[in-house]
Amino acid sequence: MKIAEGDYVLVLTSEEKKYLVEVKEGFFHTHKDFLDLKDLVGKTYGEIVYGKKGEKFYVLKPSLYDFLMKIERATQVVYPKDIGYILLKLNIGPGSVVLECGGGSGALTTALAFMVGQEGKVISYERELKFQQIAIKNLKRLGLLDRVVFKNVEVVEAFEEEEVDAVFLDLKEPWYLISAAWKALKGGHFLGILVPTANQVSQCLLEIQRLPFLDIEVSEILLRKYKPNPERLRPEDRMVAHTGYLIFAKKVVEK
């Protein structure tokens, strides 16, 4: 596949530093060299290109993970290590209709929109317009904006939607909207919540257990990477540890 103007590429330097770059008029600079981005048009992903001073650059196809790691943000975002598990637990796939409340800068929104496909839909509630505008910019980069309905309102008692496949809450006090989530969900379908502290988990559990939800789970995902040296294999010095607690439950009609 040939690279075209307007595409995004992942530029990897000889020192293996990564940069997500849009192919357009202008230059890409590092401390060692620079590229005329127009020179990338017509190249194939995986090729080596050389800077104006002879430095070697690798031009790679960016993955969804790469986009999420380079996302523009004005808020704390949901990390890829958590997003993968969330997508599986909420059973997100082509055609899903999923509601999120607390969209923030749009990291999870982006992943949800990618997974629901052309036939699905993401409804994203966010009360702060400035955050939502950043999320819209992030969705545009991947061409996923048409899969998302943005709602700049603060939900107090109920969502406008019913019979959705999944609901995800990423709020300071999500327990106030768990009842609203139950009403919005299809029977037997999936609620997810992300909170940063243990006392918030307890508050959520009290409300979940009061309502017709079953199959309740609380989890935390830690990610430890290793230095890819076959002769001295060892963990990286730093790791992405606690980012939040995940809570999941399934709606039932009664219990």
N, C-alpha and C positions, 0 to 999 in steps of 0.2 A: 504494500500500500504506500503510495507516494504522499509525501507531506505537502499540504497546500497552505496558502495564506489563510490565517485565521485559526489554524490548528494549534493545539497545545502540544509541546514536546517536553520530555524530561531530559535536561542536559546534565550529563555526568562528566565531571572533570577528571583529569589524570589522578587527582588526589581522592576521587570518588565522592566529592561533594555534589549534592543534587540541587537542581534548580528547575522549577516549573516555569516555562516560558511560552508566551504566545508568539507565533510566527507572524510578524507584521513589520512595517517600516520602522527601522531603528537598529540599535546595537545592543548586544548582551555583553556586559563587562565582568571580568574577574580581576583579581589583583595581578594575574600573570598575563592575560591576553583578552581579546574581545572578538566577537563574531558579528558579522553583518547578518541579521536574521533573515533577510531576503535570500541569502545563499542557501538556506535550508529548504526552500521551495523546490519540489521535485526530487528531493532526497528520499531514501527509504529508511524507515525505523530500524535501528541497529547499526547504521553506518557510522563510520568515523569521519568527522569533519575537522578541519584545521583552522585555528584562529589566524588573525592577520600577522601574528608574530611566530606562528608555527606550533603553538600549543595544541595538543590533541584533545578533542571533545567527542564524547559518545552521545548520539541522539537516540533516545529510547521512547517507546510508547508509554505514556503515563497511565497508571492504573487508577481505579477509584480510590484506592488507598493513598496514592500520591496526591491526588486532588484534596483529599480530606486532611492530609498532613500539612498542606500548604494553603489551607483555606483562610480567607480573610475573616478576622474575628474581632468582636467587641465584647464578647462574653466568654465564659468558660464553655468549652464545647464538649460534646460526647466523643470519647476517644474510639478509634477503630477497634481496639481490643474489646470494648463493650458493645459496639455497634453490631459486630458479627453475631454475638450471642443474642442480642435483642432481635435481630432479624429472624433468627431461627425460632426463638421462643414465641414470637408473635406470628409466626407462619406467614411471613411476608413474601409474596411471589407475584407473578404476572396476573393482573386483574384484581389484586387486592385493593380495598378501599380502607385507608388507615387514617386515623385522626391523631394528631399530636397537639399538645397544649404546652406552650413554653418553647417555641421554635428557636429562639435565640439567633445565633449567627448562621444556622442552617446546616450544620454538619450531619446530624441525623436525618434532617429533611432531605438532603442530597442523596444519602444512601437509600432512604425509603423510596424516593422518586425513581432512582435507578432500578430498584428491584420490582416495583409494581408494573413496570412496562407501559406500553402505549395504552393498554386497556384499563389500567388501574388509575387510582387517584389518591393523592395525599392532601388532607385538609389540615392546614397549619395555623393554629391560633397563637398570636403573640401580641401582648398589649403595648409593647414598646416599638413604635414605628421605626426608630433609628436602627434597631436590631433587625427588624424585618426587611428593611431596605438593603442591609448587608447580605442577608440570606438570599434575597432576590438576585443580587449580583453574583453570588456564588453558584446559584442554580443556572444562571445564564451561561456561565463558563462551560458547563457540561451539556448545554442544550436541553435541559430538563424542566424548564420553567412551565411548559404547558401541562405538566403532570401534577402541578401543585395549585391548590386554591388557598390563597393567603387571606387571613381574617385578622384585622388589626382591632381586636376587641378584648376586653377582660371578661372572662366567663365567671359568673357569680354562682348560678344555680344549675344551669343546664346548657348542653350543647344544642346547636340547631339540627344536628344530624341524628339519624336513627339507623339501626341495622348496619353498622360498620363492622368490618372484619377485625379491627384491632384499635386499641386506644393506648397512647403512650403519654405519660405525664412527667414533665421535667420542670417542676415549680418549687418555690420555697416552701409552700404549705399544700402539697398535693392532696392531703386527706380531705380537704374541703370539696374536692371535685371527684372523689371516687364514686359517690352516688351518681353524679352526672355521667361518669364513664360507664357505669353499669347500665343506665338507661339508654346510652348511645350504642351499646354493643349488641350484636347478634347473640342469641343463646348459644352457650358452649364456647364462645370466642374469648379473645385474649386481651388482658390488661397488663401493661408494663409501667413501671415507675422507676425513676432514678432520683436518689437523694444522696447528699454527701455525708450525712452524720447518722450515728446509730439512734439517737433519740427521735429523729425524723422517721426512721424505719418503724420504731415502736408506735408512733402516732398513726402511721399508715396501716399497720397490722390491726390495730384496734378497730379502725373503720372498716377494713376489708372483712374482718371476722364478724362484724355486725351485719353485713350484707350477704346476699346469696352469691358468694364466690367460693370456689374450691380449688384444689391443686395449687396451694399457695407455696411460693418459693422465695427465699431471700438468698442472694449470692453476691460474691465479690470476685472480680477477675483480676489477677495479677499477671503481668507479662515480663518475663526475663529473657533478654536476648544474650547470645553468645558471640564472642569474637571469632570470626570465621578463619582461624589459623589452624590448619590440621596438625601442626606440630606443638602448639601451645593452646589447645582449646580450653577456654575458660569463660565465665560469665562477663558481660560488660560491667564496667565499674558502677554504672547507674542503671536503674530500671524504672519503668512506669509501673508503680505499685498502686496504691489506693487512689482511685479517681471517683468512686461513688459506689453506693450499694444499689443493687438491682432487685426489684420486687416484681414477681409475676403471679397472676391468678387467672382463673377462668370463670366466666359468668355461668351461673345456673339459674333456672327459673325460681327455684325455692330450695331450702335446705332444712 
